[in-house]
């Protein structure tokens, strides 16, 4: 994550030139921009790179990719120790051929989340209400609990993630924002996961969210889901 002044700090480039380059990267979906008031925060968008890896590279060169990824994760972990207020944020963008209402239903309907996530997300989705991430194996186990912060159907849903059971929202809880932006017959879905407690959590969701959202996209566009449960992928990398 960075703002333009931070990005050009080490570059021999004018602000206007850097902004033009960033706009090109944004149009190519390689950079995602999140606006907060007058700020423009820039994030690398892993979705296109993830798709290249899944479809082409991983089949031929997985061992080298895993080695490179291990080096990258270690470097990021060192970077996080630079300051006590350094908190990682994860942003993922995907495009779905569906209506905003269909995407909203897929995010909030317990039966649909059970299909593509492997867990049922259960709540009345009103601000202040709790939500639960329940296993669908009949055990009744809840792996994640949180609270609904905002719910503006069908475009914006904000929830806390992993609050302590039986308590209210915690300052330590991470926050997930789903932003649904319709355009003609497709939807741009941006998922932002903030206030992550550590690098291990960031590594886990960096594998979990692409799998979850790929399953959601596949279900809405084709009616089919991927064979491996996304939550299992998340737990394997957490």
N, C-alpha and C positions, 0 to 999 in steps of 0.2 A: 504494500500500500504506500502511495506517495502522492504529494501534491506537486504541481509544476515547479515551484521554487526549489523543492528538494531534488527533483529530477535533474534540473539544469545546473545544480550546484557544482558538479564535477565535469560538466560538459563545456566545451568551447562553442557555445551555441546561444543565439539570442532566444529570448522567451517566445517570441512569435514563431520562430522556426521550430522550436521544441513543441509548441502547441499544435502546429500543422502536422508534425510527425505523429503526435499522439492521436490526432483526429483520424489519420489514415489507419493506425492500428486499431482504433475503436471501430471504424467502419468494417475492418476485416475481422472483427470479433475476437481479436487477440488481446485487447485491453477492455476492461469494463470500468465505466465511470459511475460512481455513486455520488450524488449531490446532497450535501448537508448545508442548508442555508446558502451562503456565498462560496463555500468550499467545494472543490471538485476533487474527489479522492480517486486515484487510478489504481486498479488492480489488474494483475495478469489474469486472463481468462483461460483456465486449463481445459475447457471443453474441447476446442478444436484439436489441441495437442493430444488429449486423452483419446479422441476418436482415431487419430492417426496411429497411436500406439496400439489400440485395441484391434484395428482392422488390418494393419500392415506390419509395423515394426516388431511388435512383441513376438510374433510367430517366428521371426528369423534371428532376433538378437536379444532375447530376454535376459540372459545372464549379464551382458554388458550394461543393459538398462538398469538392472537391479543394483549393480555395483555403483553406477553413477548416482542413482537415487539415494544410496546409503551415504555417499559423500555429501550430497546436497542436504540431506536431513541433518547430518552432523554439523555442517556449516551453519545451517539455520538455527540449530540448538545453541551453538556458541553465540550467534548474533543476538539471540534473545536475552543473553546475560548482560548486554551492554547497559541496560538501565532497568530499575525496579518497576517502571510503569509500562514496560514493553509487553503488550498483549496482542497475540496473533489474531488475525481475522481471515476468514475464508470466504471467497465469493465464487459462485458458479452460475453460469448462464446457459440456458438451453432454449431451443425453439421447438414448439409443439404445434402440429397441425390440428388444432382444436379451438373451441371457443373459450373465452375467459371463464364462463360459467362451468364448463366441463372440467377445466383445470382446478377451479375452486372446489368443486365437488370431489375431485380425486384427492385433494389435499385434506379434506375435512370429513369425508364419509368413511366410517369405520370399516365397512365391508370392502371398499375399494382399496384403502390403505393396507388391509390384510392381504390383498392379492399381490400388490406390487412391492410391498415393503416387508412382508412376512410378519408384521405386527399390525394390530388394529389401533389406530389413533382415536381415542374415545374422549369426547367432550361435547358440550353444547355450543362451544366456540363463541362465547360471549366474553367481552373484556372483564377480567377479574376471575373467571372460572378456571378450574384446573383442567388439565388434559393428561391422559395416560397413554403410554406406549406399551400395549399388552401383547403378550405372546398368544399365538393362535393354536397352540398345541393342547389346549384344554387345561393347562396348569394354572391359569389365572395369574401368572407371574407378570409383574409390571417392571420393565427394564428401565424406563425413563418416565419421570413425572415432571410436569411444568405448569405454568400459568399463562393464560391468554392476556397479552398486553393490549394488542389492537386487533380488530377484526372488521375490515371494510370489504364486505362481499361485493364483487368477486375479484378485487384487485390487490388487497394488502392484508397479510396476516403476520402478526408478530407474537412470538411465544418465548417464554423462558424454557431452558432445556436442562433437565437433570437437577431440579430443585429437590431438597430433602423431603421425603414423604411426610405428610402431615403438617407441613409448614407453609408459610407464604413465600412469595418470590424472594430470592436471596441475592445480595450484591455479588456473590461469587458465581451465581448461575450464568451460563452462557445464554446468548439471545439469538434466535433464528428469525429472520425476516424473509417472507415469501412475497415477492413483488410480481404481479401478473399484469402484463402490458399487452393488450390485444392490438393486432394490426391486420385488417382484412380477415383472412381465414387462418391466420396463425397467431400464436401467443409467444411472447418473450417472457420466460420465467427466470427471474434472478433470485437466487438463494444466498443470503448473507448470514454467516455464522460468526458472531462476535463474542468478545470477552472470554475467549478460550483460556483455560487455566494453565496449559503448558504445551510443550511441543508434541508430547505423546498424543494428546487429544487432537491437535491439529493434524498429525499424521493419520490418525484413525478416521476422522471425518473426510480427509482428502481422498481416502479410498471409498468411504461409505456413501457420501453424497452423489458422486458420479454414478454409482451403481443404482442407488435409489431412483434418481431422476431419469436414468436410462430406462429403468423398468416402467416408471410412470409414463414416459413418452411412448414406449412400445405398446403399453396397454391401451392408451387413448388412440393411438394411430392405427394399430393392427389388431387389438384385442388379445394379443399374446404377451407373455412376460418371459424374462430371462430365467434360465434354469437355477441359478444360485441365488439364495436369499441374500439381499443386500446387507441385512444386519449381521449375518455371519461374516461377510467380508469386512464389515466395520470392526467387529470384535477381534478378528484375526490380526488387524493392523493397529489396534488401539494400544 
